[in-house]
Amino acid sequence: MRHMARTFAALAVAATMAGACKKSAPPPAPPAPEVAVVKIEPKRVPTSYEFTGEVQPYRRVQVRSRVDGIVEARPFTEGATVKPGQVLYRIDPVRPEAAYRSALARYQVAKRTLERIEPLVSQNAVAQQDVDNARSESESAQGAMDQAKKDLDDTEIRAKIPGRVGRALLDAGGRVTGPNDLLTTIDRLDPVYVTFRPSNDQLLLWQQDAAARALLKPGSTLQVHVLLPDGTELPRAGKLDFVAPSLDAATGTQEFRARFDNADRILLPGEFVRVRLDGLVQRQAVAVPLRAVQSALGRQFVYIVGPGDIAAMRDVKPGAWAGNLWIIDQGLRAGDKVIVDGIQKVGPGRPVHATALTDSSAVPHADTTTKAGL
């Protein structure tokens, strides 16, 4: 019995020691997380760019008076659409009318005098010099009469172009001192212009691409679209019709202008919109799915799979969006394996198990809608 008790005690001690050894042994390492990656291969990517644009009238006319006087009437409604020839202002005509009548009387006297003495030249009844003086007087009087008639006609200030009239800057009872006084403006709103200004860096990139240079010329096939302030897209495209020949010294940008039909008056002068250029192609572009790019603390980066299947962080400089892709201007090169899915399970210096991404959204399509990341 004593021998059996010692045996059981020894077994219990051994079992206790074995359990203690098992508890102190380190747990097995977890398997490396599985991530989906894309291998960087420069490719041809349809690309478009977005810029801030401003709507401008196709033509803006300042309405001014050629004559001075008191405004008798302002028969137009501010903000209304006017037609050519429509009266906008009436100036007191008393003084111009009196000047016209005086000039008309002078002309009529000079004309009758010339008609009376001209036949007498052949009879040697008057000198040729007298006839010449009478003819000069008649022509001078006619010129003064024409000017007086024009001044009288100008007491009615009429619209010169069709369009929308602006705010009245002078009303009935006010005094017009002449052409220096702006009375109102008329904007022609169909068609309209939309101007935008790419940065100097963007212009340099386009200059390096012969196809882009050909498209960024007036009259090209480049499609210009407008996104309205509420996010909707104007249901018609515009055409590039002007490119400034030089950069603006103050901003370092170049002005581009597109023309849009605007019969429905959706676009209004002074409105800020988003301008999207469609039809450009970026060759040998390095692009990754949008979800692969991370942002933190003012920097943008991706995770790549390095040697030994170890994850590493790589800072990048993204450029334009291309549908569900983001074109990377700096930071990646051909052959890099960028982690797209499973990012939340990795960290710098940790091992990963990489598999090829099979998501079709990683592949750009020919009709992809794109925009610039500004």
Secondary structure, DSSP 8 states (H G I E B T S, - for coil): -HHHHHHHHHHHHHHHHHHHHHHHS--------EEEEEE---EEEEEEEEEEEEEEEEEEEEEE-SS-EEEEE--S-TT-EE-TT-EEEEE--HHHHHHHHHHHHHHHHHHHHHHHHGGGTTTTSS-HHHHHHHHHHHHHHHHHHHHHHHHHHTTEEE-SS-EEE---SS-TT-EE-STTSEEEEEEEEEEEEEEE---HHHHHHHHT-HHHHHHSSTTSS-EEEEE-TTS-B-SS-BEEEEE-SS--TTTS---EEEEE--TT--S-TT-EEEEEEEEEEEEEE-EEEGGG-EEETTEEEEEEE-GGGBEEEEE-EEEEEETTEEEEEES--TT-EEEEE-GGG--TT-B-EEEE---GGGS--TT--EE---
